[in-house]
Amino acid sequence: MRLSGLALVFLALIHFAITHIVTDVAHTNYDFVAERWHNPAWRLFDWLLLVLALGHGANGLRWIVDDYVRRPGRKRLVKSLVYGLTAALIVVGTLSILTFPARPR
């Protein structure tokens, strides 16, 4: 949690700076993403942000479930839902990042 949190601070600040400060929010559209994702390093950057954020959030939810859900069966069900949703979102996000048709400059 500490390492992913530390990495997320830098990744999120860089992401925020590029998409909200360096580039006007009104210009953050399909063309902006296509031009940016023409470079594989940006795809890796966004994928790391996706995986670390979802993993960090899922681990935090796991702690909350452990603290507040008392019944073992219900705890197992809630954790299964959290893990399943996290895995599904990682798969969909990864597929989106890998298959996005980036345009060359």
DANORNOR-V508790 format. One record per pair of residues at least 4 apart in sequence whose ideal C-beta (glycine too) atoms are under 8 Angstrom apart, sorted by the first residue. I is the first residue (numbers start at 1). J is the second residue. D is the distance in whole Angstrom. If there is no record, write none. Layout:
i->I j->J d->D
i->I j->J d->D
//
This chain:
i->1 j->5 d->6
i->1 j->56 d->7
i->1 j->59 d->6
i->1 j->60 d->7
i->2 j->6 d->6
i->3 j->7 d->6
i->4 j->8 d->6
i->4 j->52 d->5
i->4 j->55 d->6
i->4 j->56 d->4
i->4 j->59 d->8
i->5 j->9 d->7
i->5 j->56 d->6
i->6 j->10 d->7
i->7 j->11 d->6
i->7 j->48 d->8
i->7 j->52 d->6
i->8 j->12 d->6
i->8 j->49 d->7
i->8 j->52 d->5
i->8 j->53 d->6
i->8 j->56 d->6
i->9 j->13 d->6
i->10 j->14 d->6
i->11 j->15 d->6
i->11 j->45 d->7
i->11 j->48 d->6
i->11 j->49 d->5
i->11 j->52 d->7
i->12 j->16 d->6
i->12 j->49 d->7
i->12 j->53 d->8
i->13 j->17 d->6
i->14 j->18 d->6
i->14 j->45 d->8
i->15 j->19 d->6
i->15 j->45 d->8
i->15 j->46 d->8
i->15 j->49 d->6
i->16 j->20 d->5
i->16 j->21 d->7
i->17 j->21 d->5
i->17 j->22 d->6
i->18 j->22 d->5
i->18 j->23 d->6
i->19 j->23 d->6
i->19 j->25 d->7
i->19 j->28 d->5
i->20 j->25 d->6
i->20 j->28 d->8
i->23 j->27 d->6
i->23 j->28 d->6
i->23 j->32 d->6
i->24 j->28 d->8
i->27 j->32 d->6
i->28 j->32 d->5
i->28 j->33 d->8
i->29 j->33 d->7
i->30 j->34 d->6
i->31 j->35 d->6
i->31 j->103 d->7
i->32 j->36 d->6
i->33 j->37 d->6
i->33 j->100 d->7
i->34 j->38 d->7
i->34 j->100 d->7
i->34 j->101 d->7
i->34 j->102 d->5
i->34 j->103 d->4
i->35 j->102 d->8
i->35 j->103 d->7
i->35 j->105 d->6
i->36 j->42 d->5
i->37 j->42 d->6
i->37 j->43 d->5
i->37 j->46 d->8
i->37 j->97 d->8
i->37 j->100 d->6
i->37 j->102 d->4
i->38 j->102 d->4
i->38 j->103 d->7
i->38 j->104 d->6
i->38 j->105 d->6
i->39 j->43 d->8
i->40 j->44 d->6
i->41 j->45 d->6
i->42 j->46 d->6
i->43 j->47 d->6
i->43 j->97 d->5
i->43 j->98 d->7
i->43 j->100 d->8
i->44 j->48 d->6
i->45 j->49 d->7
i->46 j->50 d->6
i->46 j->97 d->6
i->47 j->51 d->6
i->47 j->93 d->8
i->47 j->94 d->6
i->47 j->97 d->5
i->48 j->52 d->6
i->49 j->53 d->6
i->50 j->54 d->6
i->50 j->90 d->7
i->50 j->93 d->5
i->50 j->94 d->7
i->50 j->97 d->7
i->51 j->55 d->6
i->51 j->90 d->6
i->51 j->93 d->8
i->51 j->94 d->8
i->52 j->56 d->6
i->53 j->57 d->6
i->54 j->58 d->6
i->54 j->86 d->5
i->54 j->89 d->6
i->54 j->90 d->6
i->54 j->93 d->8
i->55 j->59 d->6
i->55 j->86 d->7
i->56 j->60 d->7
i->57 j->61 d->6
i->57 j->86 d->8
i->58 j->62 d->6
i->58 j->82 d->6
i->58 j->83 d->7
i->58 j->86 d->4
i->59 j->63 d->7
i->60 j->64 d->7
i->61 j->65 d->6
i->61 j->82 d->5
i->62 j->66 d->6
i->62 j->79 d->6
i->62 j->82 d->7
i->63 j->67 d->6
i->64 j->68 d->6
i->65 j->69 d->5
i->65 j->75 d->6
i->65 j->78 d->5
i->65 j->79 d->6
i->65 j->82 d->7
i->66 j->75 d->7
i->69 j->74 d->5
i->69 j->75 d->4
i->69 j->78 d->6
i->70 j->74 d->8
i->70 j->75 d->7
i->71 j->75 d->6
i->72 j->76 d->6
i->73 j->77 d->6
i->74 j->78 d->6
i->75 j->79 d->6
i->76 j->80 d->6
i->77 j->81 d->7
i->78 j->82 d->6
i->79 j->83 d->6
i->80 j->84 d->6
i->81 j->85 d->6
i->82 j->86 d->6
i->83 j->87 d->6
i->84 j->88 d->6
i->85 j->89 d->6
i->86 j->90 d->6
i->87 j->91 d->6
i->88 j->92 d->6
i->89 j->93 d->6
i->90 j->94 d->6
i->91 j->95 d->6
i->92 j->96 d->6
i->93 j->97 d->6
i->94 j->98 d->6
i->95 j->99 d->6
i->96 j->100 d->6
//
